[in-house]
Every structure is written in C-alpha cells, then in structure tokens.
Amino acid sequence: MPHRKPVKKMQPGPKFTTLRIRDLSDLIARGDVSPSEVAADAVRRASEIRGSNCWRHFDPDDVLAQGGRHTTEPRGGDIARLRGIPVSVKDLFDVAAQPTTCGSRFFGAGEPRPQDDAAFVRLWRERGALLAGKTHLNEFAYGITGENPWFGDCTVPGRPDRLTGGSSSGAAASVVGGAACIGLGTDTGGSLRVPAAFCGLVSFRSRDWFPDHQGTFPLARSFDTLGWLNRHLGDVGFIAAALFGGSMEPSAGATFPKLVFPEGPLLEDCDADVVAALKAFRELLGEVGAPVVSCAADGWEEALDLFAPVQANEAFAVHRSRFKRDPDQYSPAVRTRLEWGARISEAEVAGLHERIGRLVAHMEGAFDQGPLLVLPAASVSCLRRGDDHAATRPRLLRLTTPASLGCWPVLTIPWRPAGEATGVGFQIIARRGDERRLIAFAGLLAARAGCF
C-alpha cells in the first residue's frame, strides 16, 4: 500500500493553488496570502483527489509545517520567487527523510530513507518551493500509461474512467487536482509530454538546463530528461526565471518565430480528433500572426525502432544485479523489456547509436525551415482505464521518441475542446540549447492567443 498518512478532512476554504503561479507568488510577497494558507489549500485539495491514486507518500502534517516555516521565516529576492508554492515530486527523486519507491516492489517499503534531496529537488527547495509529497509513477518509470500493477492506476482527478498517462502520472494528477502548482517529473520517451496531453497541462523538459541527475533513479541514461508540469502556459517564463534568475519574458515588440509542422507517415497513427485539433491549432497560430510551414518527415517513424532497444539495453544495465537476483519482483511487462535488453549485444548497441546519429542529423534538417517544430504530444485524446493499451503504447511513443533521440527541449501546450477539461497536447520542439526560444514562445502565445 502507498506510504502515506491519512489526509486530514479539511473544511472548504479559499482556493489558491489553481491561480496563476506568478499571481500567487505576488500575493505571498505582498503578504496578502501566507504560505500557511497555501499549504492548507494544498492539503485540502490532496484530500479531495485521493481517489485518483496520485500519491506514493503524502504527509499533510509535513506540508502544513513547511507552510508555517515559510510564513515565519520568509526569504526575499529573486531566489525566493517560488516561496510557499506547492511542488509535488515524482517518486524516483530522493527527498530527504522520505521514502523513494520508484513505483516498484523492490522499494515498496521505502527503506532506507535517503538523507539528502536529489539535486533537482534541491534546486526547487532552494528557490523557496514547498514540497507537497511524492507522486505515483509507472514501475521504475518504464511505461507511458499511468498504470502500476503493484500500487494501482493513476486517473485524472474528476475523471475516474481516464488514465493520466505516464510515467509522470501522479505529478500530472497533483496539478490537475490543485494539490500542487507544479509537478516535478522525468521524461525519457514522453513521460511528461503524454500526461500533459491527457490532463490538459503544460510541460517543459530540458536535458541541458537540468544536467545533474544525482539522487534520481535512472531509466535509460542516454535519454533521461528532467522537467515539470504546470497549469497555465503564461507561467512557464515565470517558473524558468525563478529557477535561473533574470527575466524570461518575451521582449517588447517580439514577433513569433516560424513554426514547422512535420508531415508524413509519423502522423498516420493519430486519431481523427487529434488530427482535427492539430489543424485548429495551426489555424490559431495563423490568426495570432505566427508564420507556419510544413515539411516532410520521411523516415522519422524509425525513431521508435531505434529508441526502444537502446532504452531496453540501458535499463537492463541499471537493473542487472537486481534482475538476476529476483526477476519475479518485476511486473511481466517490465520483465519482458529487461529480458529483451539483456539480449542486445554491445555491438548491436553501437550500431544503433550510429543509426540514431544519422537519423537525428536528418531530422534536424527540419530546423532549417524554422526554429520550432510542432507535433502532437499523443496520438489519441485519452486512455480509458481498464482497456488493454499494449497496442497504443507504440502509437504514443512514435510521436515522442524523435525529440527523445535528439535530446531536444520540448514545451507541451494543451488544447481543450469546448466543454472538455482535458484534450490533446502539442509538442513545441527546439534544437538543443534553444530553450529560451521555447520559453519566449510560451509567453508570447499566452499573451496573444488568450486561450491558454
């Protein structure tokens, strides 16, 4: 069972955690709202979304105590722009004195507890964030659906029939439900982008901005990437500035960069509603003055065929001794992938990396037509709980693995049909090293479009 204390029954109260983060931060800085009040709202909302199976470890007393400390010992300046902002933590990041289970039976007891925060967690804590709990994930983050055979499936708060997607499943649910303003996660093959799409959220991943993976349990080291999920597109620049200082807002008079829409076999697996949403998004970009072009994406569908065996081989390397000692502690799906990885030779891996290099060079030719690429973040608009998603998994990964191979930074933005709380998402992809362009695009689109 999940390692969590019972969540206290809270009385209705003011709602803070679904506000824009910049607005909530301003309220806290002015003293109009205290971190204690924000912590109480987070705990209240955590109680309301218990049915989504969001948490692996949640201690309401600790959350309230953190709120009290942030209230009585405030820190000023840019370093504390996130002071008192609730941030959930995917349960493969270490948090000092809290269990890390990785969604696995091997660590199901969460012992021994780490003495230190993971480097990524420490970054957020140093910026004043309030750590709101450890969240659900696919077993060892090796999945894309939000299902976990040992600890149950994670569903979209308010939609118990829909899976969140994974593997950063609880991170997404915590933000949807307002138990956190930001959900920390990892993205190897799409583990932030797919939950963002299914939950109507924003996500951001960067390999180069977050290079320190100390204290983070790995999946496949060639592709593992860190990032976050949040609710409002206009908050992306604020969050990035809070982490790295300065301003990340688009400059006065800024214009949209050209956006490139890859087309071809890569998109053939998309459901009709995803294709329709992509068309509508392209039309919106034209309406707000963003130049758009198309490019052929021939050969991009090979990305998954190259990604999957390398991922499996690197995952087996991480689990080698544990797997040989007790393979039955793994679920059948993960065990099968690790067995496959064990059979792949070093020579085969070297050949795969050579092919990856050639494919990435080919795909990067699309950036010659414009600095940002646009792809759906998921080929379907939802995953129904209880259905067999074995055939859907490769359909999802086919769209996300091109950016994974390139280690490209990606911003995922939500697109919600009228009357729907969730919908589909779009990957906005930049070259390595061009994260600031993604951040500026987020701010510009949020300001000009008015529907994010």
C-alpha positions in Angstrom: 0.0 0.0 0.0 1.2 3.6 -0.5 3.3 5.0 2.2 1.2 8.0 3.4 -0.5 9.3 6.4 -4.3 9.7 6.3 -5.1 13.0 4.7 -7.0 15.2 7.2 -10.5 16.1 6.4 -10.4 19.8 5.7 -13.2 22.3 5.7 -13.9 24.4 2.5 -11.7 27.4 2.3 -10.0 29.9 -0.1 -8.6 28.4 -3.3 -5.0 29.4 -4.1 -3.3 26.6 -5.8 -5.0 26.9 -9.2 -4.2 30.6 -9.5 -1.5 31.6 -12.0 1.7 31.0 -10.2 3.0 34.5 -10.8 -0.2 35.9 -9.3 0.0 33.6 -6.2 3.7 34.5 -5.8 2.8 38.2 -5.8 0.1 37.7 -3.2 2.6 35.9 -1.0 5.3 38.5 -1.5 2.8 41.3 -0.6 1.6 39.5 2.5 -1.9 39.2 1.2 -1.7 35.4 1.4 0.5 33.4 3.7 2.4 30.2 2.8 0.4 28.6 5.6 -2.8 29.4 3.9 -1.5 28.0 0.6 -0.3 24.8 2.3 -3.7 24.4 3.9 -5.3 24.7 0.5 -2.9 22.1 -1.0 -3.7 19.6 1.8 -7.4 20.2 1.4 -7.2 19.5 -2.3 -5.0 16.5 -1.7 -7.8 15.1 0.3 -10.3 15.7 -2.5 -8.3 13.8 -5.1 -7.4 10.7 -3.0 -9.5 8.6 -5.5 -7.1 9.4 -8.3 -4.3 7.4 -6.6 -2.0 10.4 -7.0 0.3 9.8 -4.1 3.0 7.3 -3.1 3.9 9.3 0.0 1.9 12.2 1.4 2.3 13.7 4.9 -0.2 16.5 5.5 1.4 17.5 8.8 4.8 18.0 7.0 3.1 20.1 4.3 1.4 22.3 6.9 4.7 22.6 8.9 6.6 23.7 5.7 3.9 26.3 5.2 4.4 27.6 8.7 8.2 27.8 8.3 7.8 29.7 5.0 5.4 32.1 6.8 7.6 32.8 9.8 11.0 32.7 8.1 10.4 34.4 4.7 13.2 35.0 2.3 13.3 37.8 -0.2 14.7 38.5 -3.6 14.7 36.6 -6.9 16.0 33.4 -5.2 12.6 33.0 -3.5 10.1 33.7 -6.3 8.7 30.2 -5.6 8.4 30.8 -1.8 5.5 28.8 -0.5 4.5 27.4 -3.9 3.5 23.7 -3.6 5.5 21.4 -5.8 5.0 17.7 -6.0 7.9 15.3 -6.6 7.8 12.1 -8.7 8.7 9.2 -6.6 12.0 8.4 -8.2 13.6 11.6 -6.9 15.1 11.4 -3.5 13.6 13.7 -0.8 15.5 13.8 2.5 13.8 11.6 5.1 11.0 10.5 2.8 10.7 7.1 1.1 11.7 6.6 -2.6 9.8 3.6 -4.1 10.2 4.2 -7.8 6.8 2.5 -8.1 8.5 -0.8 -7.5 8.0 -3.8 -5.2 11.8 -3.8 -4.6 11.5 -0.5 -2.8 7.9 -0.8 -1.7 8.8 -0.3 1.9 10.7 2.9 1.0 13.6 1.9 3.2 16.3 3.0 3.9 15.2 6.6 3.5 17.6 9.0 1.8 19.5 11.5 3.9 19.6 14.1 1.1 17.5 15.6 -1.6 18.1 14.8 -5.2 19.9 17.6 -7.0 16.8 18.5 -9.0 14.6 18.6 -5.8 17.3 20.7 -4.0 17.1 23.3 -6.8 13.4 23.8 -6.3 13.7 23.8 -2.5 16.4 26.4 -2.6 14.1 28.6 -4.7 11.5 28.5 -1.9 9.2 25.8 -3.1 7.1 23.9 -0.6 7.4 20.1 -1.3 3.9 18.7 -1.4 4.5 15.0 -1.5 5.9 12.0 -3.6 3.7 11.0 -6.6 2.7 7.9 -8.4 4.5 6.6 -11.4 4.8 3.6 -13.7 7.0 0.9 -12.3 10.6 2.2 -12.5 9.2 4.9 -14.9 9.2 2.3 -17.6 5.8 3.0 -19.0 3.6 5.6 -20.7 0.1 4.9 -19.4 0.0 5.7 -15.7 -0.8 2.1 -14.8 1.1 0.3 -12.0 0.3 -3.4 -11.2 1.7 -3.1 -7.6 0.2 0.2 -6.5 -2.8 0.8 -8.7 -3.5 3.1 -11.7 -3.5 6.9 -11.6 -6.5 8.6 -13.0 -7.4 12.2 -14.0 -9.0 13.9 -11.0 -12.7 14.2 -11.7 -12.5 11.6 -14.5 -12.0 8.2 -12.8 -12.5 6.5 -16.2 -9.4 8.1 -17.7 -5.8 7.3 -17.0 -3.4 10.2 -16.7 -0.7 8.7 -18.9 2.8 8.3 -17.5 5.2 7.7 -16.3 4.9 11.1 -14.5 1.3 10.2 -13.7 0.9 11.4 -10.2 2.8 14.6 -11.0 0.1 15.4 -13.5 -2.8 14.4 -11.3 -1.5 16.5 -8.4 -1.5 19.6 -10.6 -4.9 18.9 -12.2 -6.3 18.5 -8.7 -4.7 21.6 -7.2 -2.7 19.7 -4.6 0.4 21.2 -6.2 1.0 24.1 -8.5 4.0 22.4 -10.2 4.7 18.7 -10.6 8.3 17.5 -11.0 8.9 14.6 -13.3 11.2 12.9 -15.8 10.8 12.4 -19.5 12.7 9.6 -21.2 10.4 8.7 -24.1 7.5 11.0 -23.3 6.8 10.7 -19.6 6.0 14.4 -19.1 4.6 15.1 -22.6 2.0 12.4 -22.7 0.5 13.1 -19.2 0.4 16.8 -20.1 -1.6 16.0 -23.2 -4.1 13.7 -21.4 -4.5 16.1 -18.4 -4.7 19.4 -20.2 -1.5 20.7 -18.7 1.7 22.4 -19.8 5.0 20.6 -19.6 8.6 21.5 -20.1 11.6 19.2 -20.4 15.3 20.1 -20.9 18.3 17.8 -20.8 20.8 20.7 -20.8 19.2 23.0 -18.3 18.9 20.2 -15.8 22.1 18.1 -16.3 22.5 16.9 -12.7 20.7 13.6 -12.1 22.2 12.9 -8.7 19.6 11.3 -6.5 17.3 10.4 -9.4 16.8 6.8 -10.2 17.7 6.3 -13.9 15.7 4.6 -16.7 17.9 4.9 -19.8 20.8 7.3 -19.3 21.1 8.3 -23.0 17.6 9.8 -23.0 16.6 10.6 -19.4 15.5 14.2 -19.1 14.1 16.3 -16.2 11.3 18.8 -16.2 8.0 19.8 -14.8 4.2 20.1 -15.4 2.1 23.2 -14.6 -1.4 24.5 -15.3 -1.0 27.9 -17.1 1.1 28.5 -20.2 1.8 32.0 -19.2 3.6 30.7 -16.1 6.4 29.0 -17.9 8.6 32.1 -18.2 8.0 32.9 -14.5 9.0 29.4 -13.4 12.1 29.4 -15.6 13.1 32.8 -14.3 12.5 31.7 -10.7 14.9 28.8 -11.3 17.7 30.6 -13.2 17.2 34.3 -12.4 16.6 37.3 -14.6 13.6 37.7 -16.9 12.4 35.1 -19.4 9.5 37.2 -20.7 9.3 38.0 -24.5 10.7 41.4 -25.3 8.5 44.4 -26.2 7.6 44.1 -29.9 8.6 40.5 -30.1 7.3 38.5 -33.0 6.6 34.8 -33.4 9.3 32.6 -34.8 8.4 30.4 -37.8 6.8 27.1 -36.7 7.4 24.0 -38.8 4.7 21.2 -39.0 6.4 17.9 -39.9 4.1 15.7 -42.0 4.2 12.2 -43.3 3.9 8.6 -42.0 4.7 9.7 -38.5 1.2 11.1 -38.1 -0.7 8.2 -39.7 -1.4 6.6 -36.3 -3.2 9.8 -35.0 -6.9 9.6 -34.2 -9.2 11.9 -36.2 -9.8 14.2 -33.2 -6.1 14.7 -32.8 -5.7 15.5 -36.5 -8.6 18.0 -36.2 -7.1 19.6 -33.2 -3.7 20.0 -34.9 -5.4 21.7 -37.8 -7.3 24.0 -35.5 -4.1 24.9 -33.6 -2.3 25.7 -36.9 -5.2 28.0 -37.8 -5.0 29.7 -34.4 -1.3 30.3 -34.9 -2.0 32.0 -38.2 -4.7 34.2 -36.6 -2.2 35.5 -34.0 0.5 36.2 -36.6 2.7 33.2 -36.2 4.2 32.1 -39.6 3.7 28.3 -40.2 5.1 26.0 -42.8 5.1 22.2 -43.5 8.0 19.9 -44.0 8.3 16.3 -45.0 9.0 14.0 -42.1 10.0 11.0 -44.1 11.9 8.4 -42.0 11.0 10.0 -38.7 8.9 6.9 -37.8 12.1 5.0 -37.5 12.8 6.8 -34.2 10.9 4.3 -32.1 12.6 1.3 -33.7 16.0 2.8 -32.6 14.9 4.2 -29.3 13.2 1.1 -27.8 16.1 -1.4 -28.0 18.7 1.2 -26.7 16.3 2.1 -23.8 15.8 -1.6 -23.0 19.5 -2.3 -23.0 20.4 0.7 -20.8 17.5 -0.2 -18.5 18.8 -3.7 -18.1 22.3 -2.3 -17.3 20.7 -0.3 -14.4 18.9 -3.4 -13.1 21.4 -6.1 -14.0 22.2 -7.3 -10.5 18.7 -6.8 -9.1 17.1 -8.5 -12.1 19.4 -11.6 -11.9 18.8 -11.9 -8.2 15.0 -11.7 -8.3 13.4 -11.3 -11.7 9.9 -12.2 -10.4 9.8 -8.9 -8.4 9.2 -7.1 -11.7 5.9 -7.0 -13.4 5.6 -9.2 -16.6 5.6 -6.1 -18.9 8.8 -4.6 -17.4 10.5 -8.0 -17.0 9.9 -8.7 -20.7 11.5 -5.4 -21.7 14.5 -6.0 -19.5 14.9 -9.6 -20.8 15.0 -8.1 -24.3 17.6 -5.5 -23.3 19.8 -8.3 -21.9 19.9 -10.0 -25.2 21.1 -6.9 -27.1 24.9 -7.0 -27.6 27.4 -4.2 -27.2 28.0 -4.3 -31.0 24.3 -4.0 -31.7 24.0 -1.1 -29.3 26.9 0.7 -31.0 25.3 0.1 -34.4 22.0 1.5 -33.1 23.8 4.7 -31.8 25.3 5.2 -35.2 21.9 4.9 -36.8 20.5 7.3 -34.2 23.2 9.9 -35.1 22.3 9.7 -38.8 18.6 9.9 -38.1 18.9 12.9 -35.8 21.1 14.7 -38.3 18.3 14.0 -40.9 15.5 15.2 -38.6 17.4 18.3 -37.7 17.1 19.4 -41.3 13.6 20.5 -40.4 15.0 23.3 -38.2 16.5 24.8 -41.4 12.9 25.9 -42.2 12.1 27.3 -38.8 13.4 27.2 -35.3 10.4 25.5 -33.7 8.7 22.2 -34.7 5.1 21.2 -33.9 3.9 17.6 -33.4 1.0 16.2 -31.4 2.1 15.0 -27.9 -0.2 12.0 -28.1 -1.8 10.1 -31.0 -5.1 9.6 -29.0 -7.0 12.1 -26.8 -7.4 9.8 -23.8 -6.7 6.4 -22.3 -9.6 4.6 -20.8 -9.0 2.9 -17.5 -9.3 -0.9 -17.7 -8.6 -1.1 -21.5 -5.7 -3.0 -23.0 -3.2 -0.3 -24.1 -0.5 -2.6 -25.4 -1.1 -1.5 -29.0 -1.5 2.2 -28.0 1.9 2.3 -26.3 3.9 2.3 -29.6 1.4 4.7 -31.2 2.2 7.2 -28.4 6.0 6.6 -28.4 6.2 7.0 -32.2 5.4 10.7 -31.8 7.6 11.4 -28.8 10.7 9.5 -29.5 12.1 11.8 -32.3 12.7 14.5 -29.7 14.0 11.9 -27.2 16.6 10.7 -29.7 17.7 14.3 -30.4 17.7 15.2 -26.6 15.7 18.2 -27.8 14.0 20.6 -25.3 10.2 20.4 -25.6 7.3 22.6 -24.4 3.9 20.8 -24.4 0.9 23.0 -24.6 -2.7 21.9 -24.0 -5.6 22.2 -26.4 -9.0 21.8 -24.8 -12.1 21.3 -26.9 -15.2 23.3 -25.8 -16.7 21.7 -22.7 -13.8 19.4 -22.0 -11.5 19.8 -19.0 -8.8 17.8 -20.9 -8.0 17.4 -24.5 -4.9 16.9 -26.6 -1.4 18.5 -26.4 1.2 19.7 -28.8 4.9 19.4 -28.6 6.8 22.6 -29.4 10.3 21.4 -30.1 13.5 23.3 -30.3 17.1 22.5 -31.1 19.4 21.6 -28.2 20.5 24.8 -26.5 17.4 26.8 -27.7 15.3 26.5 -24.5 14.9 30.3 -24.2 13.2 30.4 -27.5 10.6 27.9 -26.2 10.1 30.0 -23.1 9.6 33.2 -25.1 7.2 31.4 -27.4 5.1 30.3 -24.4 4.8 33.8 -23.1 4.0 35.3 -26.5 1.3 32.7 -27.3 -0.3 33.1 -23.9 -0.4 36.8 -24.3 -1.6 36.9 -27.9 -4.0 33.9 -28.0 -5.7 34.4 -24.7 -7.0 30.8 -24.5 -4.2 29.1 -22.5 
